[in-house]
Amino acid sequence: MFKFLLFVGLAYLVWRWWRGQQAAQPESLPEEKPAEAMIPCAWCGVHGPATEMLRDEQGRHFCDAAHRRALQQRDG
């Protein structure tokens, strides 16, 4: 019985060592995206990524269509 427990204990230690070796190896990191300009909304002033902002005819940027409509209604 002692030999069996010794074998199980050694197998457990080898398994833990092997798992530790796998965890120590860094996985490949995702490619970094280039920094994107943050632009303020013309209505509320909250900054958002330039690619996600909406623009109007005057070149102003907006968070969403509701803010664009709100400013257009205010300006007439």
N, CA, C and O of each residue as an XYZ file, in Angstrom:
304
protein
N       0.821     -1.186      0.000
C       0.000      0.000      0.000
C       0.871      1.259      0.000
O       0.518      2.254     -0.632
N       2.017      1.219      0.712
C       2.903      2.365      0.777
C       3.450      2.711     -0.601
O       3.543      3.886     -0.956
N       3.812      1.691     -1.381
C       4.353      1.934     -2.716
C       3.300      2.601     -3.611
O       3.628      3.480     -4.408
N       2.057      2.189     -3.477
C       0.977      2.784     -4.272
C       0.807      4.266     -3.922
O       0.691      5.106     -4.815
N       0.793      4.587     -2.624
C       0.654      5.977     -2.196
C       1.863      6.807     -2.626
O       1.711      7.969     -3.002
N       3.058      6.223     -2.575
C       4.254      6.909     -3.029
C       4.156      7.206     -4.524
O       4.502      8.303     -4.964
N       3.690      6.239     -5.298
C       3.526      6.430     -6.741
C       2.500      7.519     -7.036
O       2.733      8.371     -7.893
N       1.369      7.501     -6.337
C       0.334      8.515     -6.536
C       0.878      9.897     -6.168
O       0.621     10.870     -6.876
N       1.618      9.989     -5.081
C       2.205     11.265     -4.658
C       3.192     11.800     -5.672
O       3.185     12.993     -5.977
N       4.050     10.926     -6.203
C       5.013     11.353     -7.219
C       4.305     11.769     -8.505
O       4.687     12.754     -9.137
N       3.281     11.025     -8.889
C       2.528     11.392    -10.092
C       1.881     12.759     -9.915
O       1.855     13.561    -10.848
N       1.355     13.031     -8.712
C       0.747     14.331     -8.433
C       1.793     15.447     -8.525
O       1.522     16.496     -9.109
N       2.968     15.236     -7.963
C       4.025     16.248     -8.017
C       4.473     16.509     -9.444
O       4.689     17.659     -9.825
N       4.613     15.464    -10.230
C       4.993     15.641    -11.642
C       3.909     16.408    -12.388
O       4.206     17.290    -13.194
N       2.668     16.074    -12.118
C       1.561     16.769    -12.781
C       1.567     18.255    -12.413
O       1.398     19.104    -13.288
N       1.761     18.583    -11.119
C       1.794     19.984    -10.681
C       2.966     20.731    -11.316
O       2.821     21.882    -11.729
N       4.130     20.074    -11.395
C       5.293     20.696    -12.017
C       5.014     20.975    -13.488
O       5.342     22.050    -13.990
N       4.414     20.017    -14.176
C       4.115     20.171    -15.596
C       3.116     21.309    -15.815
O       3.286     22.090    -16.751
N       2.083     21.425    -14.983
C       1.105     22.511    -15.094
C       1.765     23.863    -14.830
O       1.423     24.861    -15.465
N       2.699     23.892    -13.906
C       3.422     25.130    -13.621
C       4.283     25.567    -14.785
O       4.420     26.762    -15.048
N       4.862     24.608    -15.483
C       5.667     24.942    -16.649
C       4.798     25.512    -17.766
O       5.221     26.435    -18.462
N       3.617     24.992    -17.944
C       2.713     25.496    -18.974
C       2.253     26.904    -18.643
O       2.144     27.742    -19.539
N       1.980     27.179    -17.379
C       1.496     28.492    -16.970
C       2.601     29.534    -17.094
O       2.312     30.712    -17.304
N       3.858     29.123    -16.970
C       4.963     30.065    -17.034
C       5.222     30.549    -18.457
O       5.827     31.605    -18.643
N       4.783     29.808    -19.451
C       5.015     30.196    -20.838
C       3.965     31.224    -21.249
O       2.770     30.931    -21.226
N       4.404     32.430    -21.626
C       3.421     33.458    -22.003
C       2.766     33.115    -23.333
O       3.413     32.641    -24.267
N       1.470     33.368    -23.388
C       0.760     33.174    -24.642
C       1.041     34.370    -25.525
O       1.441     35.427    -25.037
N       0.839     34.213    -26.803
C       1.088     35.320    -27.710
C       0.086     36.440    -27.418
O      -1.113     36.197    -27.283
N       0.587     37.638    -27.325
C      -0.253     38.788    -27.012
C      -0.968     39.267    -28.278
O      -0.417     39.183    -29.376
N      -2.183     39.764    -28.124
C      -2.880     40.293    -29.296
C      -2.165     41.545    -29.811
O      -1.507     42.259    -29.056
N      -2.310     41.787    -31.098
C      -1.670     42.962    -31.678
C      -2.293     44.226    -31.111
O      -3.509     44.320    -30.946
N      -1.444     45.184    -30.819
C      -1.933     46.448    -30.291
C      -2.521     47.284    -31.416
O      -1.962     47.370    -32.510
N      -3.650     47.891    -31.126
C      -4.262     48.779    -32.099
C      -3.643     50.160    -31.927
O      -3.306     50.550    -30.809
N      -3.492     50.896    -33.006
C      -2.947     52.239    -32.860
C      -3.915     53.128    -32.085
O      -5.126     52.909    -32.099
N      -3.378     54.107    -31.427
C      -4.205     55.026    -30.646
C      -5.158     55.769    -31.577
O      -4.804     56.116    -32.704
N      -6.353     56.004    -31.093
C      -7.366     56.665    -31.903
C      -7.719     58.003    -31.263
O      -7.764     58.131    -30.039
N      -7.966     58.984    -32.106
C      -8.316     60.316    -31.611
C      -9.666     60.267    -30.905
O     -10.599     59.614    -31.371
N      -9.758     60.965    -29.776
C     -11.001     61.085    -29.029
C     -11.544     62.486    -29.282
O     -10.856     63.481    -29.054
N     -12.783     62.551    -29.755
C     -13.382     63.810    -30.176
C     -14.603     64.088    -29.313
O     -15.382     63.177    -29.032
N     -14.783     65.362    -28.881
C     -15.949     65.686    -28.059
C     -17.217     65.822    -28.898
O     -17.174     66.259    -30.048
N     -18.331     65.444    -28.308
C     -19.639     65.617    -28.938
C     -19.974     67.108    -28.917
O     -19.764     67.777    -27.906
N     -20.495     67.629    -30.032
C     -20.844     69.048    -30.111
C     -22.026     69.388    -29.219
O     -22.212     70.555    -28.875
N     -22.826     68.409    -28.838
C     -24.008     68.670    -27.998
C     -23.697     68.541    -26.511
O     -23.962     69.463    -25.739
N     -23.135     67.398    -26.103
C     -22.955     67.148    -24.668
C     -21.509     67.246    -24.199
O     -21.268     67.339    -22.996
N     -20.547     67.227    -25.101
C     -19.145     67.358    -24.735
C     -18.444     66.078    -24.338
O     -17.254     66.098    -24.027
N     -19.159     64.961    -24.342
C     -18.533     63.683    -23.994
C     -17.627     63.251    -25.146
O     -18.022     63.302    -26.311
N     -16.419     62.828    -24.811
C     -15.458     62.412    -25.831
C     -15.724     60.965    -26.251
O     -16.078     60.123    -25.427
N     -15.550     60.695    -27.533
C     -15.707     59.348    -28.069
C     -14.693     59.116    -29.176
O     -14.108     60.069    -29.690
N     -14.475     57.853    -29.551
C     -13.538     57.547    -30.635
C     -14.003     58.179    -31.942
O     -15.194     58.176    -32.251
N     -13.073     58.711    -32.693
C     -13.402     59.418    -33.930
C     -14.158     58.529    -34.912
O     -15.028     59.014    -35.636
N     -13.845     57.256    -34.945
C     -14.497     56.369    -35.912
C     -15.935     56.050    -35.540
O     -16.697     55.586    -36.388
N     -16.329     56.289    -34.281
C     -17.684     55.978    -33.841
C     -18.586     57.204    -33.755
O     -19.787     57.072    -33.521
N     -18.023     58.386    -33.943
C     -18.810     59.609    -33.848
C     -19.518     59.887    -35.169
O     -19.013     59.554    -36.242
N     -20.700     60.505    -35.074
C     -21.450     60.921    -36.253
C     -21.080     62.354    -36.591
O     -20.718     63.133    -35.709
N     -21.172     62.705    -37.882
C     -20.850     64.069    -38.299
C     -22.036     64.675    -39.021
O     -22.839     63.968    -39.630
N     -22.136     65.993    -38.945
C     -23.176     66.685    -39.702
C     -22.538     67.433    -40.866
O     -21.344     67.289    -41.124
N     -23.341     68.235    -41.569
C     -22.862     68.931    -42.759
C     -21.774     69.960    -42.439
O     -20.916     70.239    -43.276
N     -21.812     70.519    -41.233
C     -20.808     71.514    -40.837
C     -19.525     70.872    -40.295
O     -18.584     71.582    -39.940
N     -19.481     69.569    -40.230
C     -18.294     68.877    -39.748
C     -18.245     68.692    -38.242
O     -17.213     68.286    -37.707
N     -19.342     68.981    -37.542
C     -19.388     68.791    -36.098
C     -19.606     67.315    -35.791
O     -20.249     66.600    -36.560
N     -19.067     66.865    -34.665
C     -19.162     65.457    -34.261
C     -20.187     65.289    -33.154
O     -20.350     66.164    -32.304
N     -20.896     64.125    -33.172
C     -21.943     63.837    -32.197
C     -21.850     62.406    -31.704
O     -21.384     61.514    -32.413
N     -22.310     62.201    -30.451
C     -22.347     60.856    -29.855
C     -23.310     59.948    -30.627
O     -22.993     58.802    -30.949
N     -24.493     60.496    -30.912
C     -25.524     59.700    -31.583
C     -26.443     60.627    -32.373
O     -26.294     61.848    -32.346
N     -27.388     60.022    -33.070
C     -28.285     60.788    -33.930
C     -29.187     61.717    -33.122
O     -29.553     62.782    -33.618
N     -29.555     61.355    -31.905
C     -30.411     62.201    -31.078
C     -29.717     63.519    -30.748
O     -30.357     64.570    -30.752
N     -28.426     63.478    -30.466
C     -27.696     64.705    -30.175
C     -27.561     65.557    -31.436
O     -27.626     66.785    -31.372
N     -27.376     64.908    -32.568
C     -27.282     65.658    -33.828
C     -28.603     66.367    -34.102
O     -28.609     67.544    -34.462
N     -29.726     65.662    -33.936
C     -31.062     66.274    -34.152
C     -31.323     67.401    -33.161
O     -31.887     68.432    -33.528
N     -30.914     67.211    -31.901
C     -31.134     68.217    -30.868
C     -30.424     69.520    -31.223
O     -31.007     70.595    -31.081
N     -29.198     69.442    -31.673
C     -28.458     70.649    -32.027
C     -29.021     71.288    -33.285
O     -29.067     72.514    -33.381
N     -29.451     70.481    -34.256
C     -30.037     71.014    -35.475
C     -31.357     71.722    -35.163
O     -31.650     72.759    -35.757
N     -32.154     71.182    -34.246
C     -33.426     71.823    -33.869
C     -33.176     73.116    -33.115
O     -33.901     74.095    -33.292
N     -32.150     73.121    -32.273
C     -31.834     74.333    -31.519
C     -31.353     75.441    -32.440
O     -31.710     76.606    -32.266
N     -30.531     75.065    -33.433
C     -29.983     76.063    -34.358
C     -30.995     76.495    -35.398
O     -30.826     77.538    -36.030
N     -32.034     75.718    -35.586
C     -33.101     76.067    -36.510
C     -32.831     75.540    -37.843
O     -33.630     75.738    -38.759
